[in-house]
Amino acid sequence: MNSKRNMLAYDRSSTGLWVALIFLVSLNLRPAIAAVGPVLAQMGTDLAWGEGVQGVLTAIPLIAFAAVSPLVTFLARRIGIDMSILLALLCIAAGDFARSFGGGVGIWLGTVVFASAIAVGNVLVPVIAKRDYAGHVAMATGVYSGCITAGSATAGLLSAPLAQMWGGWRASLAFWSVPPLVVAVLWALRILHNRKIVVASAAVRNSPSAQSARSQSSHGVFTRVLRRPMTWYVTAFMGLQSSAFYTMSNWMPSISASIGYDASTAGVHLFIFQGIGIFSGLLIPKFMNVRGNQVCAALTASAPMLIAGLGMLLLPHLMPVWAFVGGCAQGASLVVALALIALRGRDSAETVVLSGVAQSFGYLIASLGPLMFGVLVQATGGHHVPLMVFTFVAFLQCVVAVVVGKPSKM
C-alpha cells in the first residue's frame, strides 16, 4: 500500500526541461500507425493479403483505442499517471518490434500491443499537459497536438524510403520502436527526479491522480454525461474527423499509386497531408469563439476534407493539391475536437468522463473508415466507390460541426 502511495506521489508537476518531455512523448503517439500506409501494398504482396485484410489491419489500432481508453483511468489509479506513460512507451517499442519480427502472429499481436499503449498516451498526455502547464493550457494543447501530427507526418514520409533502403517493410516499421525507447529512458529519469523532491503525504492527498480518482468515483456524473445529447455530438465529431484522418493516412499512398505515382512520391503526398496539419492546428484556435460559439471553427476545420474528397474523385491527378487541402482539415479538426471536449464539460469531473466517452466511442466509429475503405477497394476493384463513401462521411462531419459548435443550453 505504501509503495502504491509513493508511486502516485510522483505524479506531480516537474521543473525545468523535464516539463517539456511530454511533447517528446506526443511525438511517439502516431508513427507506429502512420508508417504502415506507405508500405501497406508491400505488406499485402509479401503476405498475400487482399485489400480487405489490409483494411482490418489498419482498423485494429482504432478498435484498440476504443476498447482501452475507458480502462486507462484504472491503470492510472493503480500505478500512477507518470508510471503509466513509462509503461506505454515501453509497450509501443515492444509492439513495434513484434509486428516486424514476430512472424504472422506477431503482426497482429504487436499491432494490438502498441495500439493499446498509444491509447494510454492519448488519454493521459492531455492530463499531464494541463497539470504541468496549468497557466498555459491552450498553448500546451496546441503544441502537443502539433507534436502528434509531426510524428505522424515524419513516419509517413520516411516509411517507404526506409523500406527501399533496408530491403523491406519489416525493418522500416521496426525502426519506430527506437524513438519510444529513447523517450522511455528520459521519462524514467524524470520519475526519479520527481521521486527525490516529492513531499509524500501532501503530494498524495493533493496529487492530480488522487483528486481525479475522487472526482471520477461518482456514478452520477457518468450517468449525467451519458444522458446529455451534446456528449454524443462531440463523440460523433471526434469519430468522423478521426475516421477521415486514419482512412487517408492508410490509403492515400495506394490512391496515389493507382494514378501513376511511385511509392516515394506517394509518401510525399502523405507527408503533405499530415505535415500541413501542424500549421492548421495552430491557426484554428483563432476561430474558436466567433459570435460566442464554435460553429465557425468546426466548419472551417471540416469543409476542406469534403473539398479534398470531391477533388480526389473528380481531378485525381491533382493529388498534391488535395493532400494539402485535406491536411488543413485534419490538423484543425483534431484541435477542435480536443477543445470541444474541454469546453463542453461543465466541470473537471464531467470533462474527464466526456473525454473517455468521446475517445472510446469516437475511435470505434473511426475504425470503420479504413476498414470499409479496404473492403470496398477489394469488392469494386478500384478507389472510386470508396472515395464516394469517404466524401459522404466528410459531408456528415460538416453537418455535425454545425450542431456541436453551438453550446448546449441543457
C-alpha positions as CSV (number, residue, x, y, z in Angstrom):
1,M,0.0,0.0,0.0
2,N,2.8,2.4,0.9
3,S,4.6,1.7,-2.4
4,K,1.5,2.4,-4.3
5,R,1.1,5.7,-2.4
6,N,4.7,6.6,-3.1
7,M,4.2,5.8,-6.8
8,L,1.2,8.1,-7.0
9,A,3.1,10.8,-5.2
10,Y,5.5,11.1,-8.1
11,D,2.6,12.3,-10.3
12,R,3.4,16.0,-9.8
13,S,4.5,18.9,-12.0
14,S,8.1,18.8,-13.0
15,T,10.5,21.7,-13.3
16,G,12.9,22.9,-16.0
17,L,13.4,20.9,-19.1
18,W,11.7,17.8,-17.5
19,V,8.3,19.5,-18.2
20,A,8.9,19.5,-22.0
21,L,9.3,15.7,-22.1
22,I,5.6,15.4,-22.5
23,F,6.0,16.8,-26.0
24,L,8.5,14.1,-26.9
25,V,6.0,11.5,-25.6
26,S,3.4,13.1,-28.0
27,L,5.8,12.6,-30.9
28,N,5.6,8.8,-30.4
29,L,1.8,8.5,-30.3
30,R,1.3,8.1,-34.1
31,P,4.4,6.9,-36.0
32,A,3.7,3.2,-35.4
33,I,0.4,3.7,-37.1
34,A,1.2,6.3,-39.8
35,A,4.3,4.3,-41.0
36,V,2.0,1.5,-42.3
37,G,0.2,3.4,-45.1
38,P,3.2,3.9,-47.4
39,V,4.2,0.2,-47.2
40,L,0.8,-1.3,-46.9
41,A,0.8,-2.5,-50.5
42,Q,4.2,-4.1,-50.0
43,M,2.9,-5.9,-46.9
44,G,-0.1,-7.1,-48.9
45,T,2.1,-8.5,-51.7
46,D,4.6,-10.1,-49.3
47,L,1.9,-11.7,-47.1
48,A,-0.6,-12.5,-49.9
49,W,-3.2,-10.3,-48.3
50,G,-6.1,-8.7,-50.2
51,E,-7.2,-5.2,-49.6
52,G,-9.9,-6.4,-47.1
53,V,-7.3,-8.0,-44.8
54,Q,-5.2,-4.9,-45.1
55,G,-8.2,-2.8,-44.1
56,V,-8.6,-5.0,-41.0
57,L,-5.0,-4.4,-40.0
58,T,-5.4,-0.6,-40.4
59,A,-8.6,-0.7,-38.3
60,I,-7.1,-2.6,-35.3
61,P,-5.4,0.5,-33.7
62,L,-8.7,2.4,-33.7
63,I,-10.6,-0.6,-32.2
64,A,-7.9,-0.8,-29.6
65,F,-8.2,2.9,-28.8
66,A,-12.0,2.4,-28.4
67,A,-11.5,-0.7,-26.1
68,V,-8.7,0.6,-24.0
69,S,-9.5,4.2,-23.5
70,P,-12.1,3.6,-20.8
71,L,-9.7,1.4,-18.9
72,V,-6.8,3.9,-18.7
73,T,-8.3,5.6,-15.5
74,F,-8.0,2.3,-13.7
75,L,-4.4,1.8,-14.7
76,A,-3.5,5.4,-13.7
77,R,-5.1,4.9,-10.3
78,R,-3.2,1.6,-9.8
79,I,0.4,2.7,-10.8
80,G,0.2,6.4,-11.3
81,I,0.0,8.7,-14.3
82,D,3.7,9.0,-14.9
83,M,4.4,5.3,-14.5
84,S,1.5,4.6,-16.9
85,I,3.2,6.7,-19.5
86,L,6.5,4.9,-19.0
87,L,4.8,1.6,-19.4
88,A,3.1,2.8,-22.5
89,L,6.3,3.9,-24.1
90,L,7.9,0.5,-23.5
91,C,4.9,-1.3,-24.9
92,I,4.9,0.9,-28.0
93,A,8.5,-0.2,-28.6
94,A,7.8,-3.9,-27.9
95,G,4.7,-3.9,-30.1
96,D,6.6,-2.2,-33.0
97,F,9.4,-4.8,-32.8
98,A,7.0,-7.8,-32.5
99,R,5.0,-6.6,-35.5
100,S,8.1,-6.7,-37.7
101,F,9.9,-9.8,-36.5
102,G,7.3,-11.8,-34.6
103,G,6.1,-13.8,-37.7
104,G,2.4,-14.0,-38.8
105,V,1.1,-13.9,-35.2
106,G,3.5,-11.1,-34.3
107,I,2.0,-8.7,-36.9
108,W,-1.5,-8.9,-35.3
109,L,-0.3,-9.2,-31.6
110,G,2.3,-6.5,-32.0
111,T,-0.3,-4.1,-33.5
112,V,-2.7,-4.7,-30.6
113,V,0.1,-4.1,-28.1
114,F,1.4,-0.9,-29.4
115,A,-2.1,0.4,-30.2
116,S,-3.3,-0.3,-26.7
117,A,-0.2,1.5,-25.4
118,I,-0.9,4.5,-27.6
119,A,-4.4,4.6,-26.2
120,V,-2.9,5.1,-22.8
121,G,-0.9,8.1,-24.1
122,N,-4.0,9.5,-25.9
123,V,-5.9,9.7,-22.6
124,L,-3.0,10.7,-20.2
125,V,-0.9,13.1,-22.3
126,P,-3.6,15.8,-22.1
127,V,-3.9,15.3,-18.4
128,I,-0.2,15.8,-17.9
129,A,-0.1,18.8,-20.2
130,K,-2.8,20.5,-18.3
131,R,-1.1,19.6,-15.0
132,D,2.4,20.8,-15.9
133,Y,1.2,23.8,-17.9
134,A,-1.6,24.9,-15.7
135,G,-1.2,28.6,-16.6
136,H,-0.8,27.9,-20.4
137,V,-3.2,25.1,-21.1
138,A,-4.2,26.4,-24.6
139,M,-0.6,26.7,-25.7
140,A,0.3,23.3,-24.3
141,T,-2.7,21.7,-26.1
142,G,-1.7,23.3,-29.4
143,V,1.9,22.2,-29.0
144,Y,1.2,18.6,-28.1
145,S,-1.4,18.3,-30.9
146,G,1.2,19.6,-33.3
147,C,3.8,17.1,-32.0
148,I,1.3,14.3,-32.6
149,T,0.8,15.5,-36.1
150,A,4.5,16.0,-36.7
151,G,5.3,12.5,-35.5
152,S,2.7,11.1,-37.9
153,A,3.9,13.1,-40.8
154,T,7.5,12.2,-40.3
155,A,6.7,8.5,-40.2
156,G,4.6,8.7,-43.3
157,L,7.4,10.5,-45.2
158,L,10.2,8.1,-44.2
159,S,8.4,4.8,-44.2
160,A,8.7,4.0,-47.9
161,P,12.3,5.3,-48.4
162,L,13.4,3.3,-45.3
163,A,11.8,0.2,-46.8
164,Q,13.7,0.7,-50.0
165,M,17.0,1.4,-48.2
166,W,16.8,-1.5,-45.8
167,G,15.3,-4.1,-48.1
168,G,11.7,-4.3,-47.0
169,W,8.8,-3.1,-44.8
170,R,9.8,-5.1,-41.7
171,A,13.0,-3.1,-41.0
172,S,11.2,0.1,-41.9
173,L,8.4,-0.5,-39.4
174,A,10.8,-1.8,-36.7
175,F,12.7,1.5,-36.8
176,W,9.8,3.2,-35.0
177,S,10.5,1.0,-31.9
178,V,13.7,3.0,-31.2
179,P,12.3,6.6,-30.5
180,P,9.9,5.5,-27.8
181,L,12.7,3.6,-26.1
182,V,14.9,6.7,-26.0
183,V,12.0,8.8,-24.6
184,A,11.2,6.0,-22.1
185,V,14.8,6.4,-20.7
186,L,14.3,10.1,-20.3
187,W,10.9,9.7,-18.8
188,A,12.3,7.2,-16.2
189,L,14.9,9.9,-15.3
190,R,12.0,12.4,-14.9
191,I,10.3,10.0,-12.5
192,L,13.5,9.6,-10.5
193,H,13.9,13.3,-10.4
194,N,10.4,13.7,-9.0
195,R,11.0,11.0,-6.5
196,K,13.8,13.0,-5.0
197,I,11.7,16.1,-4.4
198,V,8.3,14.6,-3.5
199,V,6.7,15.5,-0.3
200,A,4.9,12.3,0.5
201,S,1.8,12.9,2.5
202,A,0.8,16.3,1.0
203,A,1.6,15.1,-2.5
204,V,-0.5,12.0,-2.2
205,R,-3.5,13.9,-0.8
206,N,-3.3,16.7,-3.4
207,S,-1.9,14.9,-6.4
208,P,-4.0,15.1,-9.6
209,S,-4.3,11.3,-9.6
210,A,-5.9,11.3,-6.1
211,Q,-8.2,14.3,-7.0
212,S,-9.1,12.7,-10.3
213,A,-9.9,9.4,-8.6
214,R,-12.2,11.1,-6.1
215,S,-14.0,13.1,-8.7
216,Q,-14.4,10.2,-11.1
217,S,-15.8,7.9,-8.4
218,S,-19.3,9.3,-8.8
219,H,-21.6,7.3,-10.9
220,G,-23.9,10.2,-11.0
221,V,-21.5,12.2,-13.1
222,F,-21.1,9.4,-15.6
223,T,-24.8,8.9,-15.9
224,R,-25.4,12.7,-16.3
225,V,-22.8,13.0,-19.1
226,L,-24.2,10.0,-21.0
227,R,-27.7,11.4,-20.9
228,R,-26.7,14.7,-22.4
229,P,-27.2,14.9,-26.2
230,M,-24.1,17.1,-26.5
231,T,-21.9,14.2,-25.4
232,W,-22.9,12.3,-28.5
233,Y,-22.5,15.2,-30.8
234,V,-18.9,15.7,-29.5
235,T,-18.3,11.9,-29.8
236,A,-19.6,12.0,-33.4
237,F,-17.3,14.8,-34.3
238,M,-14.4,13.1,-32.8
239,G,-15.2,9.9,-34.6
240,L,-15.8,11.4,-38.0
241,Q,-12.7,13.5,-38.0
242,S,-10.6,10.6,-36.8
243,S,-12.1,8.3,-39.5
244,A,-11.1,10.8,-42.2
245,F,-7.6,11.1,-40.8
246,Y,-6.9,7.4,-40.5
247,T,-8.6,6.5,-43.7
248,M,-6.3,8.8,-45.7
249,S,-3.2,8.0,-43.6
250,N,-3.5,4.4,-44.6
251,W,-5.0,4.6,-48.1
252,M,-3.7,7.9,-49.6
253,P,-0.5,6.2,-50.8
254,S,-2.5,3.5,-52.5
255,I,-4.7,6.1,-54.2
256,S,-1.6,8.0,-55.4
257,A,-0.1,4.8,-56.7
258,S,-3.3,3.9,-58.6
259,I,-3.0,7.0,-60.7
260,G,0.7,6.5,-61.5
261,Y,2.8,8.0,-58.7
262,D,5.7,5.9,-57.4
263,A,6.0,4.8,-53.8
264,S,8.3,7.7,-52.7
265,T,6.1,10.4,-54.3
266,A,3.0,8.8,-52.7
267,G,4.9,9.1,-49.4
268,V,5.4,12.8,-50.0
269,H,1.7,13.2,-50.6
270,L,1.1,11.6,-47.3
271,F,3.7,13.9,-45.6
272,I,1.9,16.9,-47.1
273,F,-1.4,15.7,-45.8
274,Q,-0.1,15.1,-42.3
275,G,2.5,17.8,-42.1
276,I,0.3,20.8,-43.1
277,G,-1.9,19.8,-40.2
278,I,0.7,21.2,-37.7
279,F,0.1,24.7,-39.0
280,S,-3.7,24.5,-39.4
281,G,-3.9,23.2,-35.9
282,L,-2.1,26.2,-34.6
283,L,-4.2,28.6,-36.6
284,I,-7.7,27.2,-35.9
285,P,-7.9,28.5,-32.2
286,K,-8.4,32.0,-33.6
287,F,-11.9,30.9,-34.8
288,M,-12.9,29.1,-31.6
289,N,-15.0,32.0,-30.2
290,V,-16.7,33.7,-33.2
291,R,-20.1,35.0,-32.1
292,G,-19.8,33.2,-28.8
293,N,-19.8,29.7,-30.3
294,Q,-17.5,27.2,-32.1
295,V,-19.6,26.7,-35.3
296,C,-17.1,28.8,-37.4
297,A,-14.1,26.8,-36.1
298,A,-15.8,23.4,-36.5
299,L,-16.9,24.2,-40.1
300,T,-13.7,25.8,-41.1
301,A,-11.9,22.6,-39.9
302,S,-14.3,20.2,-41.6
303,A,-15.1,21.7,-45.0
304,P,-11.6,21.2,-46.5
305,M,-11.9,17.5,-46.1
306,L,-15.1,17.5,-48.1
307,I,-13.4,19.5,-50.8
308,A,-10.4,17.1,-50.8
309,G,-12.8,14.1,-51.2
310,L,-14.5,15.7,-54.1
311,G,-11.2,16.7,-55.7
312,M,-9.8,13.1,-55.5
313,L,-13.0,11.9,-57.2
314,L,-13.1,14.4,-60.0
315,L,-9.5,15.5,-60.5
316,P,-7.3,12.7,-59.0
317,H,-4.1,13.8,-60.8
318,L,-4.1,16.9,-58.7
319,M,-3.4,14.7,-55.7
320,P,-0.7,17.1,-54.1
321,V,-3.4,19.8,-54.0
322,W,-6.0,17.5,-52.3
323,A,-3.3,16.2,-49.9
324,F,-2.7,19.9,-48.9
325,V,-6.4,20.7,-48.6
326,G,-7.2,17.6,-46.7
327,G,-4.2,18.2,-44.4
328,C,-5.6,21.6,-43.5
329,A,-8.8,19.8,-42.4
330,Q,-7.2,17.0,-40.3
331,G,-4.9,19.2,-38.2
332,A,-7.5,21.7,-37.4
333,S,-10.2,19.1,-36.8
334,L,-8.1,17.4,-34.1
335,V,-7.6,20.6,-32.2
336,V,-11.3,21.5,-32.5
337,A,-12.3,18.0,-31.2
338,L,-10.0,18.2,-28.2
339,A,-11.1,21.8,-27.5
340,L,-14.8,20.8,-27.6
341,I,-14.2,18.1,-25.0
342,A,-12.8,20.7,-22.7
343,L,-15.5,23.3,-23.5
344,R,-18.5,21.0,-23.2
345,G,-17.6,19.5,-19.9
346,R,-19.3,21.6,-17.2
347,D,-16.6,20.8,-14.6
348,S,-13.4,18.8,-14.3
349,A,-15.3,15.6,-13.4
350,E,-17.6,15.9,-16.4
351,T,-14.6,16.7,-18.7
352,V,-12.8,13.5,-17.7
353,V,-15.9,11.4,-18.3
354,L,-16.6,13.2,-21.6
355,S,-13.1,12.7,-22.8
356,G,-13.3,8.9,-22.1
357,V,-16.6,8.5,-23.8
358,A,-15.7,10.7,-26.8
359,Q,-12.4,8.8,-27.3
360,S,-13.8,5.4,-26.8
361,F,-16.9,5.6,-29.0
362,G,-15.3,8.1,-31.3
363,Y,-12.4,5.8,-32.2
364,L,-14.9,2.9,-32.6
365,I,-16.6,5.0,-35.2
366,A,-13.2,5.9,-36.7
367,S,-12.2,2.3,-37.1
368,L,-14.9,1.7,-39.6
369,G,-13.3,4.2,-42.0
370,P,-10.1,2.4,-43.1
371,L,-11.7,-1.0,-42.7
372,M,-14.6,-0.1,-45.0
373,F,-12.3,1.6,-47.5
374,G,-10.2,-1.5,-47.9
375,V,-13.3,-3.8,-48.2
376,L,-14.8,-1.6,-50.9
377,V,-11.5,-1.4,-52.8
378,Q,-11.4,-5.2,-52.9
379,A,-15.0,-5.5,-53.7
380,T,-15.1,-3.0,-56.5
381,G,-11.5,-3.3,-57.8
382,G,-10.8,0.4,-57.6
383,H,-10.9,3.6,-55.4
384,H,-13.9,5.4,-56.9
385,V,-16.6,3.9,-54.8
386,P,-14.6,4.0,-51.6
387,L,-13.8,7.7,-52.3
388,M,-17.5,8.4,-52.8
389,V,-18.3,6.9,-49.3
390,F,-15.3,8.9,-47.8
391,T,-16.7,12.1,-49.3
392,F,-20.1,11.4,-47.9
393,V,-18.6,10.9,-44.4
394,A,-16.8,14.2,-44.8
395,F,-20.1,15.8,-45.6
396,L,-21.6,14.3,-42.4
397,Q,-18.8,15.8,-40.4
398,C,-19.7,19.3,-41.7
399,V,-23.3,18.7,-40.6
400,V,-22.2,17.6,-37.2
401,A,-19.9,20.6,-37.0
402,V,-22.9,23.0,-37.1
403,V,-24.6,21.1,-34.3
404,V,-21.6,20.5,-32.0
405,G,-20.4,24.1,-32.4
406,K,-23.4,25.5,-30.6
407,P,-23.1,25.3,-26.8
408,S,-25.8,23.3,-25.2
409,K,-28.3,25.1,-23.1
410,M,-29.4,22.0,-21.3
